[in-house]
Amino acid sequence: MSKLEAIKERVAATEQEIPAIARLAKALKAESAQAKLIGPDGDEIELPESVYHLLRHVVYMMQNRQAITITPAEHELSTQEAAEFLNVSRPFLYKLLQEGQIPYHMVGTHKRIQFEDLMLYKGMRDHKRREGLKRLTQMSEAMGLYDEEDEVDAQDSSPTV
């Protein structure tokens, strides 16, 4: 698997796999001395704690019907890949790079961004957005434009998935 495939390949559970994933999630929640994998030849292999921890996260997300992509933190992205990941235009990403909001380094004449740095920026951006929405909601409530009943009514009328 090439570096590019590592970031683009998304894995999601099919409807037929959901029951098996639910059973796996239940088994992974159980406290046991040591998790083991049984190979095709019957050999038992103890799972290192780091692998077990990651497996629990992956199964939890797949059980909640979220697609998974595993990318090494050290993975480097081109500006195009980084812009696509953040769902922004390349010119906007260049602006973020020039402002120093996202670190980058040069490889020849090309800018490269560490995936880990991109995730840090995305986390900060998402946090700022949530805080902004929280403030807007508080202001709306203070002005009498928003109350909890409206939120409950909106949730009741939303389609279930």
N, C-alpha and C positions, 0 to 999 in steps of 0.2 A: 504494500500500500504506500503510495507516494504521499509527501507532505500535503499536497493539494487535496488529495482524496480524503485525508484524515480530517480536514475541516469541512468538506462539502458533504460527506456521506452522513445522512441522517437515518437513524434507526427508530422505527415506531412499531409498537405492537399491533398486530392484526386483531380483528374481533375474535378469531378462533384462538388466539394466544392469551387473551385476557384471563380466562379461568386458570390457566397454568401459572400465569404471572401472579395472580391473587394467592394461589397456594404457595408459591415461592416467597412472596412477601410475608405471609403468615409464618413460614418456616424461618425466615431470616429475623423475625422479631423475637423468636424464642431465644432465651439465654442458654447458651451451651458452652461447654468448656473450650471447644475448638471446632470451627467449621471445617468441613472436609469436602473434597470433590472426589467422586469416584470415576476413574478413567474408564475408557472402553474395555480395557483389559482387566478391570476389577481392582486395580491399584488405588489405594486411598492416598490422596494428597492433601495435607493440611493447608488451609488458606491462610496466608499471612494477614495480620490485622488490617493492613492498608488495603489489601485487595477486598477483604470482607466488607470494610467500611464503604468503599467505592461501589461494590456490588449492591449493597443495601440502598444507596442513593439512586443508582440506575434503576433498580427494580421499583422503588417507590415512584419515581417519575414516570416510568412506563405504565405502571398500574393506574396512574392518573392521566393516562393517554397523552403524555408529552413525548415528543420526539427527542432523541438523545444524539449528541455529537460529542465524541471524545477528542480533545485536541490538547497536545502537550503545551504547558504554560510557556515554554521556550519557543514555540512555533512562531515564525515570522511571517507577516502578511505584507503583501504589496498594498499600495494605496487604494487600488481598485477593490481588493478583497476586504480591506478594512472599512471602506465606505459602504460596501454591500452589507457587511456584518452590522454596522451601525444604522443602516437604512438611511444614509445621507448621501448627498452628491459628492463627487470627488473634489470639486472646488471648495465645498464647505469643509471637507476633511482637511484639505490643504490649509485653510484658514485656522483650523484647530491646531494643526501642527506648527504653523508659524507663530501662533500665540503662545505656544508652549503648554497647551492643555493636554496634549498627548505626546509623550517622548517618542523619538524616532532616531534612526541612524541611517547613514548613507552606505549603500553597497554600489560602488561605482557612481553612476549618476542617478540611481534609483533610491527612493526612500523606502525603508522597511520599518514596520511597527511590530513590537513584541505583542503576542496575543494577550499575555498577562497585563500589559500596560493598557491595552484596549479594554479589557474587562474591568480594570480599575476605573477608567474614565466612564464606561457605561454604568457601572454601579453608582458613581457620584452623580451622573446625569439623571439616572432613575430616581435617586434619593431626592434630588432637587425638585424633580417633577412632582413626586408624591407630597413633598412639603408644600409646594405651591398650590396643589389641589386642596390640601388640607386647609391652608389659609383662606383660599377662595370659598370653601365650604363654610368655614367659621364666619367669614364676612357675610355670606349669604344668609346664614342663620341669624346673625346679629341684625340684619336688615329686614328679617322676616320673609325672605324670598325662598327659604329652603327649610324644611323640617323633616323629622324622621318618618312621618307618615308618608310623605311623598316618596322617600327612598323605599319603604316597604311596599307601597303600591307599585313602584317601578319594578321591584324584584319579583312581585307576584305575577306581573304581566309579561315578564321576560320568558322566552322559550327555554325549556329545559333541554339539555343535551344528553 
